[in-house]
């Protein structure tokens, strides 16, 4: 716990603002709320792994199960990007709200993979 200095508000507030900017237009307040919360969750998911990656870089060590879990999450992200490529190749649209968070999350995981293979 003494190494955990991540301030969550540095992630939550920007994600809330980005969700407002990228959300899908809706016809009713209820639909708007659902779409906003969905967009917020997409943005928050993209940076949710940052505190764990920061701790891993700061301490230089992690439990084996944690490292394997992060590796599996990175694998999930890899297949997510493959899905985008597949959908684009076959003319199926990818919602614009998922592209920026997906790229952010992919960059964070690529940093983890770099550290993973260096050690």
HUJO-V919326 format. One record per backbone hydrogen bond with DSSP energy under -1.0 kcal/mol. CO is the residue of the C=O (numbers start at 1). NH is the residue of the N-H. E is the energy in kcal/mol with one decimal. If there is no record, write none. Layout:
co->CO nh->NH e->E
co->CO nh->NH e->E
//
This chain:
co->1 nh->4 e->-1.0
co->3 nh->5 e->-1.1
co->7 nh->10 e->-1.4
co->8 nh->11 e->-1.9
co->8 nh->12 e->-2.7
co->9 nh->13 e->-1.6
co->11 nh->15 e->-1.8
co->12 nh->16 e->-2.3
co->13 nh->17 e->-2.2
co->14 nh->18 e->-2.9
co->15 nh->19 e->-2.2
co->16 nh->20 e->-1.3
co->17 nh->21 e->-1.7
co->18 nh->22 e->-2.3
co->19 nh->23 e->-1.2
co->28 nh->32 e->-2.6
co->29 nh->33 e->-2.6
co->30 nh->34 e->-2.3
co->31 nh->35 e->-2.7
co->32 nh->36 e->-2.7
co->33 nh->37 e->-2.7
co->34 nh->38 e->-2.2
co->35 nh->39 e->-2.6
co->36 nh->40 e->-2.9
co->37 nh->41 e->-2.3
co->38 nh->42 e->-2.0
co->39 nh->43 e->-2.3
co->40 nh->44 e->-2.8
co->41 nh->45 e->-2.4
co->42 nh->46 e->-1.3
co->44 nh->48 e->-1.1
co->47 nh->50 e->-1.5
co->49 nh->53 e->-2.3
co->50 nh->54 e->-2.9
co->51 nh->55 e->-2.3
co->52 nh->56 e->-2.2
co->53 nh->57 e->-2.4
co->54 nh->58 e->-2.7
co->55 nh->59 e->-2.8
co->56 nh->60 e->-1.8
co->63 nh->67 e->-2.1
co->64 nh->68 e->-2.5
co->65 nh->69 e->-2.2
co->66 nh->70 e->-2.5
co->67 nh->71 e->-2.2
co->68 nh->72 e->-2.3
co->69 nh->73 e->-2.3
co->70 nh->74 e->-2.3
co->71 nh->75 e->-2.0
co->72 nh->76 e->-2.2
co->73 nh->77 e->-2.0
co->74 nh->78 e->-2.1
co->75 nh->79 e->-2.1
co->76 nh->80 e->-1.8
co->77 nh->81 e->-2.1
co->78 nh->82 e->-2.0
co->79 nh->83 e->-2.0
co->80 nh->84 e->-1.7
co->81 nh->85 e->-2.2
co->82 nh->86 e->-2.6
co->83 nh->87 e->-2.8
co->84 nh->88 e->-2.8
co->85 nh->89 e->-2.6
co->86 nh->90 e->-1.6
co->87 nh->92 e->-2.7
co->88 nh->91 e->-1.3
co->95 nh->98 e->-1.6
co->98 nh->102 e->-1.7
co->99 nh->103 e->-2.4
co->100 nh->104 e->-2.4
co->101 nh->105 e->-2.7
co->102 nh->106 e->-2.3
co->103 nh->107 e->-2.3
co->104 nh->108 e->-2.2
co->105 nh->109 e->-2.4
co->106 nh->110 e->-2.2
co->107 nh->111 e->-1.7
co->108 nh->112 e->-1.6
co->109 nh->113 e->-2.8
co->110 nh->114 e->-2.0
co->111 nh->115 e->-2.1
co->112 nh->116 e->-3.1
co->113 nh->117 e->-2.4
co->114 nh->118 e->-1.4
co->115 nh->119 e->-1.4
//
